[in-house]
């Protein structure tokens, strides 16, 4: 198939949706498909992966971009378009939400699949009210098929009766958590659940030395080194994390924290405001000598930093979800994870087996979870093995094969 992946951000821009698009493109190419990434003119195409055809052609994600996408699809004879949707990646513009409605009215158009990386509503204007959700609804309804990355978003669309428009008899939405590995069948619905994978392959430098890496970040062999991976966005629980480390330090424990990765993404300016708030909390708690930042580093350096840590703390304020790339990276690296209970139950996340689940926005509970992992060595070993086992469900070959199956369905 000739596939066009539409994304508002793309590496070297910093952002999870851009990283996801690159990894999906690589995996689809491995399956023999031809991939074109259609993205913002702000992307430095020269710094992108040369094995992937990238068209940096969209100046703004308004209606002005519709014709550019349509002309590109026609010029390259694309079989299907796949919008990677997250509002901040499109600068909170709603042009991309309306594109399928316009495009499907053009002659010889390709099918459009939309992948919702979350169901956050775009910012329109202060008094937009219900209109903000309506533009998300509109995108779902006017797409030929919809992919969601997690069960809570699937249930939201089912509850809202947001079946994408499709000719013929309506069929029930599907929840395909167990990604098939062979004998792919045509999808029986136009709403599909396909979790994301880790954007960081677990590959260590040949000369890696764990104690040396720990010393680089101010931790001795006997220190408790907790790590956090990802941007300090408002929903990530950064303030709770700082307070939990403060509680451990006040109890006289050798706790240290390593913040891995860039502080804010390229697309979401609200991250900067929250990161500044986290910095103020760090100063007020007197933790400057206990907390280190790696800054934005390449994937191999992320792996090294994760390998140096004893535990990964991911205190999402809205609960853990399979839409979180930081969770997928921690699983792929086989780390002991302390995270927050999901809003919607996730059967595959088992407390004390492949993660420790605590109450969201509760610094005391998070500190207690970290303490357990550090003190109970048997628990830590069990969590690491459980994480490695669970990660096998989220490999990119399986994700790409399932996604290609959806493309085939809409082409029929």
Secondary structure, 3 states (H helix, E strand, C coil): CEEEEEECCCCCCCCHHHHHHHHHHHHHHHCCCEEEEEEECCCCHHHCCCCCEEEEEECCCCCHHHHHHHHHHHHCCCCEEEEEECHHHHCCCCHHHHHHHHHCCCCCCCEEEEEECCCCCCCCCCCCCCHHHHHHHHHHHHCCEEEECCHHHHHHHHHCCCCCCCCCCCCCCCCCCCCCCCCCCCCCCCEEECCCCCCCCCCCCCCCCHHHHHHHCCCCCCCEEEEEECCCCHHHCHHHHHHHHHHHHHCCCCEEEEEEECCCCCCCCHHHHHHHHHHHHHHHCCCCCCEEEEECCCHHHHHHHHHHCCEEEECCCCCCCCCCHHHHHHHHCCCCEEEECCCCCCCCCCECCCEEEECCCCHHHHHHHHHHHHHCHHHHHHHHHHHHHHHHHHCHHHHHHHHHHHHHHHHC
